[in-house]
Amino acid sequence: MKAIAFDAYGSADVLYPVELDLPVPGPGQVRIAVRSAGVNPLDHKIRSGGMAGLFPVDFPYVPGREASGVVEAVGDGVTEVRTGDAVLGPTVTGSYAERTLADAGRLVAKPGSMTWEEAAALPLAAETAWRVLELLQLREGETLLIHGAAGGVGTMAVQFARRRGVRVIGTASEANHAYLRGLGADPVTYGEGLAGRVRALAPDGVHAALDAVGKGDAVAVSVELTGGPDRVVTIADEDAGRHGVRFSNGTEPGASRTVPALTAALGLFESGILQLPIHHVYPLSEAAEAQRESERGHLTGKIVLAIA
Ligand SMILES: NC(=O)c1ccc[n+]([C@@H]2O[C@H](COP(=O)([O-])OP(=O)(O)OC[C@H]3O[C@@H](n4cnc5c(N)ncnc54)[C@H](OP(=O)(O)O)[C@@H]3O)[C@@H](O)[C@H]2O)c1
């Protein structure tokens, strides 16, 4: 099968096309014929070597952690899906490839009216947003500040929070303000003076904050506005412990949140109100360009690869 891989850490230039043997599903796993793969900041962070401590990899390494496609082979003990099912979900092996492996218990059925690209964009963003809202224990009527609200995770977090009756103030560049209003959030520009601008929008205060940026003073401003670190979670600042703030990376104990998160997202889709725009679709052969765009970091929604 064709895939994209790298065998040394570095810039996007290290990515190259490769022919690999078909992966064989182990117990509980399935092999998916990939139709589309999501591109995430995690992919370029791993490729650069910046996460070698947290995510050590074996070379050659195929990037990509989520996909949509058709189940092609099932391992022992799989009961959740069958060969021929159209599915979406997180992957166990790299998804920048014509075939990938996934845990059957973390897949959901792709609705027929959803495109492969839309389906591939959902898993990581939905699971992360769902997880953080649970950690923050948001209640109806509260106000949530989201840093980086127009990106993949932010887009899903705004919509899940709004469904829970939570008011959302989202940071974004001016270019994304109309988009955030369309999602139901109140936009605010990031940078110098952010705390004051948020206070002007929420004179009664902010109850909780999600940092999906990891840069600048997002965590410090969140602690200041919520009155302490307890209801602030970052998914992007590994050093947030210096403020007493939790860094969430999905390894928290407890049951997998993937299926509940994807079920909730598909519920919004079936109601015709899910928004997760596709910022750009690249062919597999242009995966390096896709990662370069992801690294520039000013997306509205998600970048995906079209694979078959
Ligand atoms: N720990 C976990 O479990 C986990 C899971 C998923 C993602 N992540 C991390 O979370 C972060 C967000 O992921 P993502 O997939 O949502 O990224 P993304 O889709 O690339 O979106 C990033 C967003 O951040 C905005 N932005 C850029 N600079 C900003 C700044 N200084 N202040 C505020 N917003 C800014 C951009 O919007 P504008 O154009 O409006 O600037 C863009 O929409 C990444 O660092 C990723 O690695 C962690």
PDBQT file of the ligand as one rigid body, heavy atoms in Angstrom, charges set to zero:
ROOT
HETATM    1  N1  LIG A 401      -3.826  17.294  24.361  1.00  0.00    +0.000 N 
HETATM    2  C1  LIG A 401      -4.722  16.807  23.527  1.00  0.00    +0.000 C 
HETATM    3  O1  LIG A 401      -5.407  15.818  23.789  1.00  0.00    +0.000 OA
HETATM    4  C2  LIG A 401      -4.905  17.508  22.199  1.00  0.00    +0.000 A 
HETATM    5  C3  LIG A 401      -5.841  17.036  21.262  1.00  0.00    +0.000 A 
HETATM    6  C4  LIG A 401      -6.049  17.768  20.099  1.00  0.00    +0.000 A 
HETATM    7  C5  LIG A 401      -5.297  18.929  19.876  1.00  0.00    +0.000 A 
HETATM    8  N2  LIG A 401      -4.364  19.310  20.796  1.00  0.00    +0.000 N 
HETATM    9  C6  LIG A 401      -3.597  20.547  20.614  1.00  0.00    +0.000 C 
HETATM   10  O2  LIG A 401      -4.510  21.636  20.740  1.00  0.00    +0.000 OA
HETATM   11  C7  LIG A 401      -4.127  22.694  19.868  1.00  0.00    +0.000 C 
HETATM   12  C8  LIG A 401      -5.297  23.027  18.961  1.00  0.00    +0.000 C 
HETATM   13  O3  LIG A 401      -5.564  21.941  18.109  1.00  0.00    +0.000 OA
HETATM   14  P1  LIG A 401      -6.506  22.132  16.846  1.00  0.00    +0.000 P 
HETATM   15  O4  LIG A 401      -6.544  20.854  16.124  1.00  0.00    +0.000 OA
HETATM   16  O5  LIG A 401      -7.773  22.786  17.257  1.00  0.00    +0.000 OA
HETATM   17  O6  LIG A 401      -5.623  23.194  16.038  1.00  0.00    +0.000 OA
HETATM   18  P2  LIG A 401      -5.957  24.004  14.708  1.00  0.00    +0.000 P 
HETATM   19  O7  LIG A 401      -7.145  23.400  14.073  1.00  0.00    +0.000 OA
HETATM   20  O8  LIG A 401      -4.681  24.142  13.996  1.00  0.00    +0.000 OA
HETATM   21  O9  LIG A 401      -6.438  25.437  15.234  1.00  0.00    +0.000 OA
HETATM   22  C9  LIG A 401      -5.643  26.322  15.876  1.00  0.00    +0.000 C 
HETATM   23  C10 LIG A 401      -6.434  27.640  16.005  1.00  0.00    +0.000 C 
HETATM   24  O10 LIG A 401      -5.709  28.484  16.880  1.00  0.00    +0.000 OA
HETATM   25  C11 LIG A 401      -5.917  29.836  16.468  1.00  0.00    +0.000 C 
HETATM   26  N3  LIG A 401      -4.753  30.602  16.911  1.00  0.00    +0.000 N 
HETATM   27  C12 LIG A 401      -3.497  30.620  16.398  1.00  0.00    +0.000 A 
HETATM   28  N4  LIG A 401      -2.710  31.393  17.179  1.00  0.00    +0.000 NA
HETATM   29  C13 LIG A 401      -3.480  31.843  18.207  1.00  0.00    +0.000 A 
HETATM   30  C14 LIG A 401      -3.264  32.649  19.361  1.00  0.00    +0.000 A 
HETATM   31  N5  LIG A 401      -2.044  33.179  19.612  1.00  0.00    +0.000 N 
HETATM   32  N6  LIG A 401      -4.289  32.861  20.216  1.00  0.00    +0.000 NA
HETATM   33  C15 LIG A 401      -5.518  32.335  19.980  1.00  0.00    +0.000 A 
HETATM   34  N7  LIG A 401      -5.804  31.550  18.896  1.00  0.00    +0.000 NA
HETATM   35  C16 LIG A 401      -4.782  31.318  18.036  1.00  0.00    +0.000 A 
HETATM   36  C17 LIG A 401      -6.104  29.793  14.987  1.00  0.00    +0.000 C 
HETATM   37  O11 LIG A 401      -7.142  30.698  14.643  1.00  0.00    +0.000 OA
HETATM   38  P3  LIG A 401      -6.922  32.189  14.105  1.00  0.00    +0.000 P 
HETATM   39  O12 LIG A 401      -6.716  32.098  12.634  1.00  0.00    +0.000 OA
HETATM   40  O13 LIG A 401      -8.221  32.813  14.475  1.00  0.00    +0.000 OA
HETATM   41  O14 LIG A 401      -5.695  32.734  14.787  1.00  0.00    +0.000 OA
HETATM   42  C18 LIG A 401      -6.588  28.357  14.706  1.00  0.00    +0.000 C 
HETATM   43  O15 LIG A 401      -7.947  28.350  14.344  1.00  0.00    +0.000 OA
HETATM   44  C19 LIG A 401      -2.864  22.195  19.149  1.00  0.00    +0.000 C 
HETATM   45  O16 LIG A 401      -1.743  22.676  19.851  1.00  0.00    +0.000 OA
HETATM   46  C20 LIG A 401      -2.948  20.685  19.263  1.00  0.00    +0.000 C 
HETATM   47  O17 LIG A 401      -1.698  20.048  19.191  1.00  0.00    +0.000 OA
HETATM   48  C21 LIG A 401      -4.154  18.631  21.934  1.00  0.00    +0.000 A 
ENDROOT
TORSDOF 0
